[in-house]
Amino acid sequence: MFQPALQDGHNRRVSYVRISVTDRCNLRCRYCSSPAFNSHFREEILSYEEIVRLVRVLVTMGIDKVRLTGGEPLTRRHLDTLVTQIAAIDGIRDISLTTNGVLLEELAPTLKAAGLKRINISLDTLRRDRFCEITGRDYFARVQAGIRHAFKAGFDPVKLNVVVMRGVNDDEIVDFARLTLEYPLHIRFIEYMPIGSTSDWSGRKMVTGAEVLSLISADLGRLEAVAAAPGSPARLYRLDRALGRIGVIAAMSEHFCASCNRIRVTADGRLRPCLLSDREFDLKGLLRRGAGDDEIAALVRRAVAGKSVAHAMSCNAERKCARVMATIGG
């Protein structure tokens, strides 16, 4: 039975859930994990059956959009089975995936056939040597192949997520933007965020969205604003005669909290109403002790009702979220 639409205490309707299917990853990116990070054992993370049940409950509350994340979601076996099951739920309008692309060459056609609509590929550099430095792995060629096969499988759009870090990859901003002149890619530049108590984040390493746009327009010409989907965290732009789009996600310098329409579920079954807050609610505990759908829905509604009007992080913040990104879901 459908319930009233899921709405927080600031009149924002929540219609989008990001679900981490694993905290395991085949890369070790400096802002996402740490050398000391140990992933959960299999029995500690949500099963596919639990995820599907949770999505069914969320759909009754107005959730119609699901993104699968990790860790690296493609490291979890038979992910296409989960996609198929979610796609079959009446009321689900969109299923997407965030991946590092390492395993995408093999899996892109299967995921497309299962019902996956869109793909975001995390890629912070166009240089193999720098890729190895950032990720700790020599998989650059595999990611390139994954991008090609995402297009070949028919995903549209294919988005590249670029976390911009001063002194690390900020000299490649224009190179990434230039790709939109040649390919129908959406390049999304993301401000570096204070996530993970052991990460090397600092305000000095953050390149703001405004800086990104200034660098691109100075080198490649005027950027035309393009309308984004409702609730999207990205501001979208287009270069003259470009096949693709440029997006900026300025979570630190220009909060978009007022239009936030999402919640997150971690791999170990915690509901997280805000990415940049350590406030969490134990969904896995309810699922595993046999709670009814109404009890699960009540917890979700209580968590969303207390969603803050805006996150408390700033560009000069010293405090960081305690969890690493790999455990929250990218």
TAVEN-V89903 format. One record per pair of residues at least 6 apart in sequence whose ideal C-beta (glycine too) atoms are under 7 Angstrom apart, sorted by the first residue. I is the first residue (numbers start at 1). J is the second residue. Records with the same first field share a line. If there is no record, write none. Layout:
I: J, J
//
This chain:
1: 60
2: 60
3: 60, 61, 297
5: 13, 61, 62
6: 13, 14, 61, 62, 63, 301, 304
7: 13, 14
8: 14, 304, 305, 307
9: 305, 306, 307
10: 309
12: 260, 261
13: 62, 261
14: 261, 262, 263, 304
15: 62, 63, 64, 65, 261
16: 63, 65, 231, 261, 262
17: 58, 63, 66, 262, 263, 265
18: 67, 69, 262, 264, 329
19: 51, 66, 68, 69, 265, 329
20: 69, 70, 71, 265, 266, 267, 328, 329
21: 51, 68, 70, 73, 76, 79, 82, 267
22: 45, 70, 71, 73, 75, 76, 267
23: 39, 40, 70, 71, 267, 326, 327
24: 39, 71, 72, 75
25: 33, 70, 71, 72, 75, 326
26: 72, 75, 102, 137
27: 72, 100, 102, 135, 136, 137
28: 135, 136
29: 134, 135
30: 134, 200
31: 163, 192, 199, 201, 325
32: 324, 325, 326, 330
33: 324, 326
34: 196, 198, 199, 324
36: 198
37: 324, 326
39: 71
40: 267, 268
44: 268
45: 267, 268
46: 267, 269, 284
48: 81, 82, 85
50: 287
51: 82
52: 85, 86
53: 287
54: 265, 283, 287
55: 66, 86, 89
56: 89
57: 293, 296, 297
58: 300
59: 89, 91, 92
60: 297
61: 297, 300
64: 91, 92, 93
65: 93, 94
66: 86, 92, 95
67: 96, 97, 98
68: 97
69: 98, 329, 330
70: 326, 329, 330
71: 267, 326
72: 99, 100
73: 79, 97, 99
74: 99, 103, 104, 107
80: 110, 111, 114
83: 95, 111, 114, 115, 116
84: 114, 115
86: 92, 95
87: 95, 114, 115
94: 117
95: 115, 116, 117
96: 117, 118, 119, 120
97: 111, 116, 119
98: 120, 122, 330
99: 119, 121
100: 122, 143
101: 121, 123, 143, 146, 147
102: 139, 142, 143, 146
104: 146, 149, 150
105: 142, 145, 146, 149
108: 149, 150, 153
109: 153
112: 153, 154, 155
118: 155, 157
119: 150, 155, 158
120: 159, 161
121: 146, 147, 150, 158, 159, 160, 161
122: 161, 330
123: 143, 160, 162
124: 134, 162, 163, 169
125: 131, 134, 169, 172
126: 172, 175, 176
128: 140
130: 169
131: 140
132: 138
134: 168
147: 158
150: 158
151: 158
157: 184, 186
158: 185
159: 186, 188
160: 185, 187, 188
161: 188, 190
162: 176, 187, 188, 189, 190
163: 190, 192
164: 170, 173, 189, 190, 191, 192, 207, 212
165: 192, 205
166: 204, 205, 206, 207
167: 205
170: 207
173: 189, 212, 215, 216
174: 215, 216, 219, 220
176: 187
177: 187, 216, 220, 246
178: 220
179: 185, 187, 244
180: 187, 239, 242, 243, 244, 245, 246
181: 239, 241, 242, 243
182: 243
183: 243, 244
184: 243, 244
185: 244
186: 244, 245, 247
187: 244, 246, 247
188: 234, 247, 249
189: 209, 212, 247, 248
190: 249
191: 206, 208, 209, 249, 250, 251, 252, 253
192: 201, 205, 206
193: 251, 252, 276
194: 201, 313, 317, 319, 320, 321
195: 320, 321, 324, 325, 328
196: 320, 321, 323, 324, 325
197: 320, 322
199: 320, 324
201: 320
203: 315, 316, 317
206: 252, 315
208: 250, 253
209: 248, 250, 253, 254
210: 253
212: 248
213: 223, 248
216: 223, 246
217: 223
220: 239
221: 239, 240
222: 240
223: 237, 239, 246
224: 237, 238
225: 237
226: 236, 237, 238, 245
228: 234, 235, 236
231: 259, 261
233: 249, 251, 256
234: 247, 248, 249
235: 247, 248
236: 245, 247
237: 245, 246
238: 245, 246
239: 246
252: 313, 315
253: 315
255: 310, 311
257: 309, 310, 311
263: 271, 272, 273, 304
264: 272, 275, 328, 329
265: 271, 283
266: 272, 327, 328, 329
267: 327, 329
268: 284
269: 282, 283, 284, 287
270: 280, 281, 282, 283
271: 280, 281, 283, 300, 303
272: 280, 328
273: 279, 303, 304, 307
274: 307, 308, 311
275: 328
276: 311, 313, 321
277: 308, 311
278: 321, 322, 323
281: 299, 303
283: 296, 299
286: 295, 296, 299
//
